[in-house]
């Protein structure tokens, strides 16, 4: 696990465009090296902003979309097609407009789907799907994702791991059902910190003044139980992509003066 890198952009639009360009490069490089790439998507305004920028990026056609595996870091446990589901939003802003291989798109099960209204069973099923996709080289029950994207909440939550709730304390399971989340809807499915930390690179996205306290707390050495974002780390790289408002409470020496 490496020390976090911080990159600050002028505003959320530039942050989204730059993150999209970074992601295209990372996917293309992984596909050149291994023939395929894997990315874990996140929802929320910054995750969807990145996907929208990716949809508009001139270089998006450099990606071989048919050789890209897409997973989700968390999902709101709502019926299929619900506009609040991360999968629904991702389809609207990007996925329906690119030639993905449906067999390589891995949404989490919806409420009312094959596991009924049992989020814990849906979580177990996703853990099984992840384990089936992991190879011997992954040394664990989840694939070594090339990039795992996470939005950072104002309370420092990432995926659906909220401060002090049971999910952030999980050390064995890779996916959990979340109950009583302080942000609606209360029932969710989420990767755990052990699954997140299997990724080669973890990118945390935060824009806006309302994220400034959370960013400063997570990067100041806070514990992951109180600040889940502090526990989100990649095996080879942990990258915080911020706008100036979200970075406003960070010491100026935490990021390079040349950050665009």
C-alpha positions in Angstrom: 0.0 0.0 0.0 1.5 3.3 -1.1 0.9 6.8 0.4 -2.0 8.6 -1.2 -1.4 11.0 -4.1 -3.5 14.1 -4.3 -4.4 15.9 -7.5 -6.4 19.1 -7.4 -8.3 20.5 -10.3 -9.9 24.0 -10.6 -13.5 22.8 -10.6 -15.6 19.7 -10.7 -16.0 19.9 -14.5 -12.2 19.9 -15.1 -11.9 17.1 -12.4 -14.4 14.9 -14.3 -12.8 15.5 -17.6 -9.3 14.8 -16.3 -10.4 11.7 -14.4 -12.1 10.4 -17.6 -8.9 11.0 -19.6 -6.8 9.2 -16.9 -9.3 6.3 -16.9 -9.2 5.9 -20.7 -5.4 5.7 -20.5 -5.4 3.2 -17.7 -7.9 0.9 -19.5 -6.0 1.1 -22.8 -2.7 0.3 -21.1 -4.2 -2.6 -19.3 -5.8 -4.0 -22.4 -2.5 -3.6 -24.3 -0.7 -5.5 -21.5 -3.2 -8.3 -20.8 -5.9 -8.1 -23.4 -8.6 -6.9 -21.0 -9.2 -4.5 -18.2 -11.5 -4.3 -15.1 -13.0 -1.3 -13.5 -15.2 -0.9 -10.5 -17.7 2.0 -10.9 -19.2 4.3 -8.3 -22.4 6.2 -8.3 -23.2 9.7 -6.9 -22.7 13.0 -8.5 -18.9 12.7 -9.0 -19.0 9.1 -10.2 -21.7 9.9 -12.7 -19.9 13.1 -13.6 -16.9 11.1 -14.6 -19.0 8.7 -16.7 -20.7 11.6 -18.4 -17.3 13.1 -19.2 -16.1 9.7 -20.5 -19.1 9.5 -22.8 -18.1 12.9 -24.3 -14.3 12.2 -24.4 -12.8 12.2 -27.9 -10.5 9.3 -26.9 -13.3 7.0 -25.7 -13.1 5.0 -28.9 -9.5 4.0 -28.0 -11.0 1.6 -25.5 -12.0 -1.9 -26.6 -15.3 -1.9 -24.8 -15.9 -5.5 -25.5 -12.9 -6.5 -23.4 -13.8 -4.4 -20.4 -15.2 -5.9 -17.2 -17.3 -3.6 -15.2 -18.2 -4.1 -11.5 -19.8 -1.9 -8.9 -18.5 -0.8 -5.5 -22.0 -0.6 -4.1 -25.6 -0.4 -5.0 -28.9 0.9 -3.6 -31.0 -2.1 -3.0 -34.0 -0.9 -5.1 -36.0 -2.6 -7.9 -34.5 -3.1 -11.3 -34.7 0.1 -13.4 -35.2 2.4 -10.4 -33.7 5.8 -11.3 -31.8 5.9 -8.0 -29.9 2.7 -8.7 -26.2 3.2 -9.6 -26.6 0.7 -12.4 -29.5 2.6 -13.9 -27.7 5.9 -13.8 -24.5 4.4 -15.3 -26.5 3.0 -18.2 -28.1 6.3 -18.9 -24.9 8.4 -18.9 -22.5 6.0 -20.6 -23.1 2.2 -20.7 -26.0 2.2 -23.2 -23.9 4.2 -25.7 -20.8 2.0 -25.9 -20.4 -1.6 -27.3 -19.9 -3.5 -24.1 -20.0 -7.3 -23.8 -23.1 -7.9 -21.6 -21.4 -11.0 -20.1 -18.7 -8.7 -18.7 -21.0 -6.2 -17.1 -21.7 -7.2 -13.5 -24.5 -5.2 -11.7 -25.5 -6.1 -8.2 -28.9 -7.8 -7.9 -31.9 -5.5 -7.4 -34.6 -5.7 -4.7 -37.4 -7.9 -5.9 -34.9 -9.8 -8.1 -33.6 -13.4 -7.7 -33.0 -12.8 -4.0 -36.2 -11.1 -3.2 -35.9 -8.4 -0.7 -32.9 -10.0 1.1 -29.9 -7.7 0.6 -27.7 -10.2 2.5 -28.4 -12.9 0.0 -27.7 -10.5 -2.9 -24.4 -9.6 -1.2 -23.5 -13.3 -0.9 -24.3 -13.9 -4.6 -22.1 -10.9 -5.7 -19.2 -12.3 -3.5 -19.6 -15.6 -5.3 -19.5 -13.9 -8.7 -16.4 -12.0 -7.8 -14.7 -15.1 -6.5 -15.5 -16.9 -9.8 -13.9 -14.1 -11.7 -10.7 -14.2 -9.7 -7.7 -16.1 -11.1 -4.7 -17.7 -9.4 -2.7 -14.6 -10.0 -5.2 -12.6 -7.9 -4.3 -14.3 -4.6 -7.7 -13.8 -3.2 -11.5 -14.0 -3.6 -11.8 -11.0 -5.9 -10.2 -10.0 -9.1 -7.3 -7.5 -9.1 -9.3 -4.6 -10.5 -7.2 -2.2 -12.6 -9.1 0.8 -11.2 -11.7 1.0 -8.4 -13.5 4.3 -8.3 -15.1 5.7 -5.1 -17.0 8.8 -4.4 -16.4 10.3 -0.9 -19.4 11.4 1.1 -19.5 14.4 3.4 -19.5 12.0 6.3 -16.4 10.2 4.8 -18.3 7.2 3.6 -17.1 5.3 0.5 -19.2 2.8 -1.4 -21.9 2.1 1.2 -19.4 1.8 4.1 -20.6 4.4 6.7 -18.7 5.5 9.8 -19.1 3.1 12.7 -21.6 0.8 11.0 -20.9 -2.9 10.8 -19.9 -2.9 7.1 -16.8 -0.8 7.7 -15.7 -3.2 10.4 -15.9 -6.3 8.1 -12.5 -8.1 7.7 -13.5 -11.4 6.2 -16.4 -11.0 3.7 -15.9 -9.2 0.4 -19.5 -8.0 0.0 -22.1 -7.2 2.7 -25.7 -6.2 2.9 -26.0 -2.8 4.5 -29.0 -2.0 6.8 -29.9 1.3 8.4 -27.7 3.5 6.3 -27.9 7.1 7.4 -28.4 8.2 3.8 -31.5 6.9 1.9 -32.2 4.3 0.8 -31.3 2.6 4.1 -30.7 -0.9 2.5 -27.8 -1.3 0.2 -25.1 -3.8 -1.0 -21.5 -2.9 -0.7 -18.0 -4.1 -1.3 -16.0 -4.2 2.0 -12.6 -2.6 2.6 -10.8 -6.0 2.0 -12.3 -6.2 -1.5 -11.6 -2.5 -2.2 -7.9 -3.0 -1.2 -7.5 -5.8 -3.7 -7.6 -3.3 -6.5 -4.3 -2.3 -8.2 -5.4 1.4 -8.0 -8.1 3.1 -5.9 -9.3 6.5 -7.1 -11.3 8.6 -4.7 -13.4 11.4 -6.2 -14.6 14.5 -4.2 -15.8 17.9 -5.4 -17.5 20.7 -3.6 -17.2 22.6 -0.4 -19.4 20.0 1.4 -16.7 17.4 0.9 -13.8 19.5 2.3 -14.1 18.4 5.9 -14.4 14.7 4.9 -11.3 15.0 2.6 -9.3 16.7 5.3 -10.3 14.1 7.9 -9.6 11.1 5.8 -6.2 12.4 4.7 -5.1 13.5 8.2 -4.6 10.0 9.6 -8.1 9.3 10.9 -9.0 5.7 11.5 -11.1 3.8 9.0 -13.9 3.0 11.4 -14.6 6.7 12.0 -13.6 7.7 8.4 -14.1 4.8 6.0 -12.4 6.8 3.1 -9.1 6.6 5.1 -9.2 2.8 4.7 -9.7 2.8 0.9 -6.3 2.1 -0.5 -5.0 0.5 -3.7 -2.2 -2.1 -3.8 0.0 0.0 -6.1 -1.6 3.4 -6.1 -4.2 5.5 -4.1 -5.2 8.6 -6.0 -7.4 11.4 -4.6 -8.9 13.5 -7.4 -10.3 16.7 -6.0 -11.5 20.1 -7.0 -10.3 23.2 -5.3 -13.4 23.4 -3.0 -13.0 19.9 -1.8 -9.2 20.5 -1.2 -9.7 23.8 0.6 -9.0 22.4 4.1 -5.9 20.4 3.1 -2.4 21.7 3.9 -1.0 23.2 0.8 2.0 21.0 0.9 -0.1 17.9 0.3 -0.4 18.4 -3.4 1.8 19.7 -6.1 1.7 23.4 -7.0 1.4 22.5 -10.7 -1.9 20.6 -10.2 -4.2 21.9 -13.0 
